[in-house]
Amino acid sequence: MLNRQQIRYCLDTMGEMFPNAHCELVHRNPFELLIAVVLSAQCTDALVNKVTKQLFEKYKTPEDYISVSLEELQQDIRSIGLYRNKAKNIQKLCALLIEKYSGQVPTDRDELMKLPGVGRKTANVVVSVAFGVPAIAVDTHVERVSKRLGFCRWKDSVLEVEETLMRKIPKEEWSITHHRMIFFGRYHCKAQAPKCDVCPLLEVCREGKKRRKRGESVASTK
């Protein structure tokens, strides 16, 4: 596990590497962000943005999504993985937004998690990006980077990873660190073929040092 000084070094280095890290899901308001994050589960942001470019022109309010048949909405997001289930959840969450929240996206994470298809990660993204509430959303990139570097333990659950990061990272840095870790994992410390050979964090990276000790190429991974 990294000590406090090493964690600070990692945070500062990722900040230097990705100073402009941000949410890459294209949206114009909290409602569009909510829909985009729901669609992004097990799907790339690039594909979601491709679909929402037309989707957000057709559907602008929760009422718009429930005014069409489920089959029509499914066709509109057909290129996205799990589109059938996501379409069902979108219509259900839109109906609940209208019924309970006057059509507005709630600003509270616990309230967001009451919406169909909205888990802790999705809620954290929405409160952080849309409403400026400090949060760390642990997606596949954040989890991978945290475990490879040694911020947390390999066996930790997603919730345990989030809780560990919240303890070890200053609260005022939670949101920006979330974005920087995503960029670091998406464009540098990739699931396959991470750029270990040119990584400034190799000397403190648990996974990188293990591979090097085994005599493997630092540019390879599992």
C-alpha positions as CSV (number, residue, x, y, z in Angstrom):
1,M,0.0,0.0,0.0
2,L,1.3,3.5,-0.8
3,N,2.1,5.8,2.0
4,R,0.7,9.4,2.2
5,Q,3.8,10.9,0.5
6,Q,3.6,8.4,-2.4
7,I,-0.2,9.0,-2.9
8,R,0.5,12.8,-3.0
9,Y,3.1,12.1,-5.7
10,C,0.7,10.0,-7.7
11,L,-2.1,12.7,-7.5
12,D,0.3,15.5,-8.5
13,T,1.7,13.5,-11.3
14,M,-1.7,12.6,-12.8
15,G,-2.6,16.2,-12.4
16,E,0.4,17.2,-14.5
17,M,-0.3,14.5,-17.1
18,F,-4.0,15.3,-17.4
19,P,-4.6,18.9,-16.2
20,N,-7.8,19.3,-18.2
21,A,-9.4,16.0,-17.3
22,H,-13.2,16.2,-17.3
23,C,-16.4,14.3,-17.9
24,E,-16.3,13.3,-21.6
25,L,-20.0,12.6,-21.8
26,V,-21.5,15.4,-23.8
27,H,-24.5,17.0,-22.1
28,R,-26.1,20.4,-21.6
29,N,-27.9,20.0,-18.3
30,P,-28.2,17.6,-15.3
31,F,-31.0,15.6,-16.9
32,E,-29.0,14.9,-20.1
33,L,-26.0,13.9,-17.9
34,L,-28.1,11.5,-16.0
35,I,-29.4,9.8,-19.1
36,A,-25.9,9.7,-20.6
37,V,-24.4,8.1,-17.5
38,V,-27.2,5.5,-17.4
39,L,-26.4,4.7,-21.0
40,S,-22.7,4.5,-20.4
41,A,-22.8,1.4,-18.2
42,Q,-20.6,-1.3,-19.9
43,C,-20.3,1.1,-22.9
44,T,-17.7,3.6,-24.0
45,D,-18.3,7.3,-23.7
46,A,-17.5,7.7,-27.4
47,L,-20.4,5.5,-28.4
48,V,-22.8,7.1,-25.9
49,N,-21.9,10.5,-27.3
50,K,-22.6,9.3,-30.8
51,V,-26.0,8.0,-29.8
52,T,-27.0,11.0,-27.6
53,K,-26.2,13.5,-30.3
54,Q,-29.5,12.6,-32.0
55,L,-31.2,11.3,-28.9
56,F,-31.0,14.6,-27.0
57,E,-32.5,16.5,-30.0
58,K,-35.5,14.2,-30.0
59,Y,-36.0,13.8,-26.2
60,K,-35.5,17.0,-24.2
61,T,-37.6,16.3,-21.0
62,P,-38.6,13.3,-18.9
63,E,-42.1,13.7,-20.5
64,D,-40.6,13.2,-23.9
65,Y,-39.1,9.8,-23.0
66,I,-42.4,8.4,-21.6
67,S,-44.5,9.8,-24.5
68,V,-43.1,7.2,-26.9
69,S,-43.4,3.4,-26.8
70,L,-40.7,1.3,-25.2
71,E,-40.0,-0.2,-28.6
72,E,-39.3,3.2,-30.2
73,L,-36.9,4.2,-27.4
74,Q,-35.2,0.9,-27.7
75,Q,-34.7,1.5,-31.4
76,D,-33.2,4.9,-30.7
77,I,-30.5,3.5,-28.5
78,R,-30.2,0.1,-30.2
79,S,-26.4,0.4,-30.8
80,I,-25.7,0.7,-27.1
81,G,-25.1,-2.5,-25.1
82,L,-28.0,-3.7,-22.9
83,Y,-30.2,-1.2,-24.7
84,R,-33.5,-3.1,-23.9
85,N,-32.9,-2.9,-20.1
86,K,-31.6,0.6,-20.3
87,A,-34.6,1.8,-22.2
88,K,-36.9,0.3,-19.6
89,N,-34.9,2.0,-16.8
90,I,-34.9,5.4,-18.6
91,Q,-38.7,5.4,-19.0
92,K,-39.1,4.3,-15.3
93,L,-36.7,6.9,-14.0
94,C,-38.3,9.6,-16.1
95,A,-41.8,8.7,-14.8
96,L,-40.4,8.8,-11.2
97,L,-38.7,12.2,-11.9
98,I,-42.1,13.6,-12.9
99,E,-44.1,11.9,-10.1
100,K,-41.7,12.6,-7.2
101,Y,-39.3,15.4,-8.2
102,S,-41.4,17.7,-10.5
103,G,-39.3,16.6,-13.5
104,Q,-36.1,17.8,-11.9
105,V,-33.0,15.7,-11.2
106,P,-32.4,15.5,-7.5
107,T,-29.2,16.9,-6.1
108,D,-28.9,14.4,-3.3
109,R,-27.0,11.1,-4.0
110,D,-29.3,9.0,-1.9
111,E,-32.4,10.4,-3.8
112,L,-30.7,9.7,-7.1
113,M,-30.0,6.1,-6.1
114,K,-33.8,5.6,-5.7
115,L,-34.2,6.1,-9.5
116,P,-34.3,2.9,-11.6
117,G,-30.9,2.1,-13.3
118,V,-29.0,4.6,-11.0
119,G,-26.4,3.0,-8.8
120,R,-23.8,4.6,-6.5
121,K,-21.3,5.3,-9.4
122,T,-23.9,7.0,-11.5
123,A,-25.2,9.1,-8.6
124,N,-21.7,10.2,-7.7
125,V,-21.0,11.3,-11.3
126,V,-24.2,13.3,-11.4
127,V,-23.8,15.1,-8.1
128,S,-20.2,15.8,-8.8
129,V,-20.3,17.0,-12.4
130,A,-23.8,18.5,-12.5
131,F,-24.0,20.0,-9.0
132,G,-20.4,20.4,-7.8
133,V,-20.7,18.1,-4.8
134,P,-17.4,16.4,-3.9
135,A,-17.5,12.8,-4.9
136,I,-15.4,9.9,-6.2
137,A,-17.2,7.7,-8.7
138,V,-15.4,4.4,-9.0
139,D,-15.7,3.1,-12.5
140,T,-13.6,0.4,-14.1
141,H,-10.7,2.8,-14.7
142,V,-10.6,4.2,-11.2
143,E,-10.8,0.8,-9.7
144,R,-8.0,-0.6,-11.9
145,V,-5.7,2.3,-11.3
146,S,-6.3,2.3,-7.6
147,K,-5.5,-1.3,-7.3
148,R,-2.5,-1.4,-9.6
149,L,-0.8,1.6,-7.9
150,G,-1.6,0.3,-4.4
151,F,-4.0,3.0,-3.2
152,C,-6.1,0.0,-1.9
153,R,-6.1,-3.7,-1.7
154,W,-6.7,-6.1,-4.7
155,K,-9.5,-7.8,-2.9
156,D,-11.4,-4.6,-2.1
157,S,-14.9,-4.2,-3.4
158,V,-15.9,-1.1,-5.4
159,L,-17.4,0.4,-2.3
160,E,-14.3,-0.3,-0.3
161,V,-12.2,1.3,-3.1
162,E,-14.4,4.4,-2.9
163,E,-14.2,4.6,0.9
164,T,-10.4,4.2,0.8
165,L,-9.9,6.9,-1.7
166,M,-12.2,9.2,0.3
167,R,-10.0,8.7,3.3
168,K,-6.7,9.1,1.5
169,I,-7.5,12.0,-0.8
170,P,-8.5,15.5,0.4
171,K,-12.2,16.1,0.0
172,E,-11.7,19.2,-2.1
173,E,-9.8,17.0,-4.6
174,W,-12.2,14.2,-4.8
175,S,-14.0,15.3,-8.0
176,I,-10.9,16.3,-10.0
177,T,-9.0,13.2,-8.9
178,H,-11.9,11.1,-10.1
179,H,-11.6,12.6,-13.6
180,R,-7.8,12.4,-13.6
181,M,-7.8,8.8,-12.6
182,I,-10.3,8.0,-15.4
183,F,-8.1,9.8,-17.9
184,F,-5.0,8.0,-16.5
185,G,-6.7,4.6,-16.8
186,R,-8.4,5.3,-20.2
187,Y,-5.4,6.8,-22.0
188,H,-2.3,5.6,-20.1
189,C,-2.7,2.8,-17.6
190,K,-5.0,0.8,-19.9
191,A,-6.5,-2.5,-19.1
192,Q,-4.6,-4.0,-22.0
193,A,-1.0,-2.8,-22.9
194,P,-0.6,0.0,-20.3
195,K,2.2,2.4,-21.1
196,C,4.4,1.2,-18.2
197,D,7.6,1.8,-20.2
198,V,7.0,5.5,-20.2
199,C,5.1,5.9,-17.0
200,P,6.4,8.4,-14.4
201,L,4.7,6.4,-11.7
202,L,6.4,3.1,-12.4
203,E,8.7,3.4,-9.4
204,V,5.8,3.5,-7.0
205,C,3.5,1.2,-9.0
206,R,2.8,-2.1,-7.3
207,E,1.8,-3.9,-10.5
208,G,4.6,-2.4,-12.6
209,K,7.2,-3.4,-10.1
210,K,5.9,-6.9,-9.9
211,R,6.1,-7.4,-13.6
212,R,9.6,-6.0,-13.8
213,K,10.7,-8.3,-11.0
214,R,9.3,-11.3,-12.9
215,G,11.4,-10.1,-15.8
216,E,8.4,-9.3,-18.0
217,S,8.2,-6.4,-20.3
218,V,6.9,-3.4,-18.5
219,A,4.8,-2.6,-21.5
220,S,2.8,-5.8,-21.2
221,T,-0.1,-6.7,-18.9
222,K,-2.9,-9.1,-18.2
